[in-house]
């Protein structure tokens, strides 16, 4: 919160304290102090007055490095600055005196915008990380496993999102995989995870000495296979160590037997 009026800061503090998602990390009473606190504390949001001693709110933002620029809600008694405020992409422009509903609406807009930015930044970082993990291991310190053959794009980790959480699932932890519409469902240690991908893409990324397709919609980890059990009409079921039974299509029977023999 940046405002040279104690009463204004007290009012904002009271309203912000009602929101459990908000943590007040600092207050400033002058423009120079605001610049220092913003660059040091790196807040997500700043409630910024315009008319202040030493330097006004616009000068404050000019002095803050772009990489450290927070979301901003201007809080002021002067309406003549509104156009300029929105030209620099302020979230909102609160005119004093404002009521609780107007303040809450501005805060909601700010939280929505902050969440959108954080989500976009996270997606970019995760995409870069996933590309790194998938990339060929051309030097020391790489997390990717080149697999059989130099230049392979196979990785020993798969990035998954489940319920808002991010998982880095090691290939060795996977029990089996099944196609589910446009997604692939990973079964690992009693848990399941969804990934938007295709069978062909997964087959290219997974080690064929460990993972084999037993059905057009199923890939299994060879290390999890306990036995082949006769089913009906000459078909077989693949029985895993945990008792799970998976259908083995005839077209994949011979290939599975070859891999099982080579793994003995």
C-alpha positions as CSV (number, residue, x, y, z in Angstrom):
1,X,0.0,0.0,0.0
2,X,1.4,3.4,-1.0
3,X,-0.3,6.5,0.3
4,X,0.9,9.5,2.3
5,X,-2.4,9.7,4.2
6,X,-2.6,7.5,7.4
7,X,-6.4,7.4,7.2
8,X,-6.3,6.1,3.6
9,X,-3.9,3.4,4.5
10,X,-5.9,2.4,7.6
11,X,-9.0,2.0,5.4
12,X,-7.3,-0.1,2.9
13,X,-5.7,-2.2,5.6
14,X,-9.1,-2.9,7.1
15,X,-10.6,-4.0,3.7
16,X,-7.7,-6.1,2.7
17,X,-7.7,-7.8,6.1
18,X,-11.1,-9.3,5.2
19,X,-9.7,-11.2,2.3
20,X,-7.9,-14.5,3.3
21,X,-6.0,-14.6,0.0
22,X,-4.3,-11.3,0.6
23,X,-1.2,-10.7,2.7
24,X,0.0,-7.1,3.3
25,X,3.8,-7.2,3.1
26,X,4.5,-3.4,3.4
27,X,3.4,0.2,3.4
28,X,5.0,3.3,2.0
29,X,4.3,7.0,2.5
30,X,6.5,8.5,-0.2
31,X,7.3,7.8,-3.8
32,X,11.0,7.0,-3.1
33,X,10.1,4.7,-0.3
34,X,7.6,3.0,-2.6
35,X,10.2,2.3,-5.3
36,X,12.5,0.8,-2.7
37,X,9.8,-1.4,-1.2
38,X,8.5,-2.6,-4.5
39,X,12.0,-3.5,-5.9
40,X,13.0,-5.2,-2.6
41,X,9.7,-7.0,-1.6
42,X,8.5,-7.9,-5.1
43,X,4.7,-7.7,-4.4
44,X,2.1,-9.1,-6.7
45,X,-0.1,-6.1,-6.3
46,X,0.4,-2.4,-5.3
47,X,-2.4,-0.1,-4.2
48,X,-0.8,3.2,-5.4
49,X,-1.7,6.8,-4.7
50,X,-0.9,9.4,-7.3
51,X,-0.3,12.6,-5.4
52,X,2.6,12.0,-3.0
53,X,5.7,13.8,-1.7
54,X,8.9,13.6,-3.6
55,X,7.6,11.7,-6.6
56,X,4.0,10.9,-7.8
57,X,2.6,7.4,-8.5
58,X,3.5,7.6,-12.2
59,X,7.1,8.5,-11.4
60,X,7.2,5.5,-9.1
61,X,6.3,3.1,-11.8
62,X,8.8,4.7,-14.2
63,X,11.5,4.0,-11.6
64,X,10.6,0.3,-11.1
65,X,12.4,-2.1,-13.5
66,X,10.0,-3.8,-15.9
67,X,11.0,-7.2,-14.7
68,X,9.9,-6.3,-11.2
69,X,6.7,-4.4,-12.1
70,X,3.7,-5.6,-10.1
71,X,0.0,-5.3,-10.9
72,X,-1.3,-1.8,-9.9
73,X,-4.5,-0.4,-8.7
74,X,-4.4,3.4,-8.5
75,X,-6.2,4.9,-5.5
76,X,-6.6,8.6,-5.7
77,X,-8.9,11.6,-5.1
78,X,-8.2,13.0,-8.6
79,X,-10.1,11.7,-11.6
80,X,-8.0,13.6,-14.3
81,X,-5.3,10.9,-14.2
82,X,-7.6,8.0,-15.1
83,X,-6.8,7.9,-18.8
84,X,-3.1,7.9,-18.3
85,X,-3.5,5.2,-15.6
86,X,-5.2,2.9,-18.0
87,X,-2.7,3.7,-20.7
88,X,0.0,2.1,-18.6
89,X,-2.2,-0.9,-18.0
90,X,-3.4,-0.3,-14.5
91,X,-5.8,-3.0,-13.2
92,X,-8.2,-0.3,-11.9
93,X,-8.6,3.3,-10.8
94,X,-10.3,3.8,-7.5
95,X,-11.6,7.3,-6.8
96,X,-11.7,8.4,-3.1
97,X,-14.0,8.1,-1.3
98,X,-14.9,4.6,-2.5
99,X,-17.3,2.1,-0.9
100,X,-16.5,-1.5,0.2
101,X,-18.2,-3.0,-2.9
102,X,-16.2,-0.9,-5.3
103,X,-12.9,-1.8,-3.5
104,X,-13.8,-5.5,-3.5
105,X,-14.6,-5.4,-7.2
106,X,-11.2,-3.8,-8.0
107,X,-9.4,-6.4,-5.8
108,X,-11.2,-9.3,-7.6
109,X,-10.1,-7.9,-11.0
110,X,-6.5,-7.7,-9.7
111,X,-6.5,-11.2,-8.4
112,X,-7.9,-12.6,-11.6
113,X,-5.3,-10.8,-13.6
114,X,-2.5,-11.9,-11.3
115,X,-3.6,-15.5,-11.5
116,X,-3.8,-15.3,-15.3
117,X,-0.2,-13.9,-15.5
118,X,1.1,-16.5,-13.0
119,X,-0.6,-19.3,-15.0
120,X,0.9,-18.1,-18.3
121,X,4.4,-17.8,-16.7
122,X,4.1,-21.3,-15.2
123,X,3.0,-22.8,-18.5
124,X,5.9,-21.2,-20.3
125,X,8.4,-22.5,-17.6
126,X,6.8,-26.0,-17.6
127,X,6.9,-26.1,-21.4
128,X,10.6,-25.1,-21.4
129,X,11.3,-27.7,-18.8
130,X,9.4,-30.4,-20.6
131,X,11.3,-29.6,-23.8
132,X,14.5,-29.8,-21.9
133,X,13.6,-33.2,-20.4
134,X,12.6,-34.5,-23.9
135,X,15.7,-33.2,-25.6
136,X,18.7,-35.4,-26.5
137,X,21.3,-35.6,-23.8
138,X,24.2,-33.8,-25.6
139,X,26.3,-33.1,-22.5
140,X,26.8,-33.7,-18.8
141,X,24.1,-32.6,-16.3
142,X,21.1,-33.3,-18.6
143,X,18.1,-34.9,-17.0
144,X,17.0,-36.7,-20.1
145,X,17.8,-40.3,-20.7
146,X,18.9,-40.8,-24.3
147,X,17.7,-44.4,-24.4
148,X,18.9,-46.8,-27.1
149,X,20.7,-45.1,-29.9
150,X,22.5,-41.8,-29.9
151,X,20.3,-38.8,-30.5
152,X,17.2,-40.5,-29.1
153,X,14.4,-38.2,-27.7
154,X,13.3,-40.7,-25.1
155,X,13.1,-39.3,-21.5
156,X,13.0,-41.1,-18.2
157,X,10.5,-38.6,-16.9
158,X,7.1,-37.4,-17.9
159,X,5.5,-34.2,-16.8
160,X,1.9,-34.5,-15.7
161,X,-0.8,-32.2,-14.2
162,X,-3.3,-33.7,-11.7
163,X,-5.7,-31.7,-9.8
164,X,-3.7,-28.5,-10.2
165,X,-0.5,-30.3,-9.0
166,X,2.5,-30.9,-11.2
167,X,4.1,-34.4,-11.2
168,X,7.4,-35.5,-12.7
169,X,6.6,-39.2,-13.2
170,X,9.6,-41.4,-13.7
171,X,9.2,-44.0,-16.4
172,X,10.1,-46.8,-14.0
173,X,7.1,-45.8,-11.8
174,X,4.6,-46.4,-14.6
175,X,2.6,-49.6,-14.4
176,X,0.5,-49.3,-17.5
177,X,-1.0,-46.6,-19.8
178,X,-4.4,-46.6,-21.5
179,X,-5.9,-44.2,-24.1
180,X,-8.9,-42.3,-23.0
181,X,-10.2,-40.0,-25.8
182,X,-7.7,-37.3,-26.5
183,X,-5.8,-38.2,-23.3
184,X,-3.6,-40.9,-22.0
185,X,-4.2,-42.2,-18.5
186,X,-1.1,-43.3,-16.6
187,X,-1.5,-45.9,-13.8
188,X,1.4,-45.7,-11.3
189,X,1.5,-47.1,-7.8
190,X,-2.3,-47.1,-7.4
191,X,-2.7,-43.5,-8.7
192,X,-3.8,-42.3,-12.1
193,X,-2.7,-39.2,-14.0
194,X,-4.0,-37.8,-17.3
195,X,-1.9,-36.3,-20.1
196,X,-3.1,-34.9,-23.4
197,X,-1.0,-37.0,-25.8
198,X,-1.2,-39.8,-28.3
199,X,-0.2,-43.5,-28.3
200,X,2.3,-42.9,-31.2
201,X,3.9,-40.0,-29.3
202,X,4.3,-42.0,-26.1
203,X,5.7,-45.0,-27.9
204,X,8.4,-42.8,-29.5
205,X,9.3,-41.3,-26.0
206,X,9.3,-44.5,-24.0
207,X,12.0,-47.2,-24.0
208,X,10.8,-50.1,-26.2
209,X,12.8,-52.5,-24.1
210,X,10.7,-51.6,-21.1
211,X,7.3,-50.5,-22.5
212,X,5.4,-52.4,-25.1
213,X,2.0,-52.0,-26.7
214,X,-0.4,-54.9,-26.0
215,X,-3.5,-53.4,-27.5
216,X,-4.3,-50.4,-29.8
217,X,-5.2,-48.4,-26.6
218,X,-2.8,-50.0,-24.0
219,X,0.9,-49.8,-23.2
220,X,2.4,-51.9,-20.4
221,X,5.6,-51.8,-18.4
222,X,7.2,-55.2,-18.9
223,X,8.6,-55.1,-15.4
224,X,5.0,-55.2,-14.1
225,X,3.9,-58.2,-16.1
226,X,3.4,-61.3,-13.9
227,X,2.0,-63.7,-16.5
228,X,0.0,-64.3,-19.6
229,X,-3.4,-65.9,-18.8
230,X,-5.5,-67.7,-21.4
231,X,-8.7,-65.7,-21.9
232,X,-11.4,-66.9,-24.4
233,X,-11.4,-67.8,-28.1
234,X,-7.7,-68.3,-28.0
235,X,-6.9,-64.9,-26.7
236,X,-4.7,-64.0,-23.7
237,X,-4.9,-61.5,-20.9
238,X,-1.8,-59.8,-19.5
239,X,-1.8,-60.1,-15.7
240,X,0.2,-57.5,-13.8
241,X,1.9,-57.9,-10.4
242,X,-1.0,-56.2,-8.6
243,X,-3.5,-58.5,-10.2
244,X,-4.7,-56.1,-12.9
245,X,-5.8,-57.9,-16.1
246,X,-5.3,-56.3,-19.4
247,X,-6.5,-57.5,-22.8
248,X,-3.8,-58.7,-25.2
249,X,-4.6,-58.2,-28.8
250,X,-3.5,-61.0,-31.1
251,X,-1.5,-58.7,-33.3
252,X,0.7,-57.8,-30.3
253,X,1.1,-61.3,-28.8
254,X,4.2,-62.4,-30.6
255,X,6.0,-59.1,-30.0
256,X,5.2,-59.3,-26.2
257,X,6.5,-62.8,-26.0
258,X,9.8,-61.8,-27.7
259,X,10.3,-58.9,-25.3
260,X,9.4,-61.1,-22.3
261,X,12.0,-63.7,-23.4
262,X,14.7,-61.2,-23.9
263,X,14.1,-59.7,-20.5
264,X,14.6,-63.0,-18.7
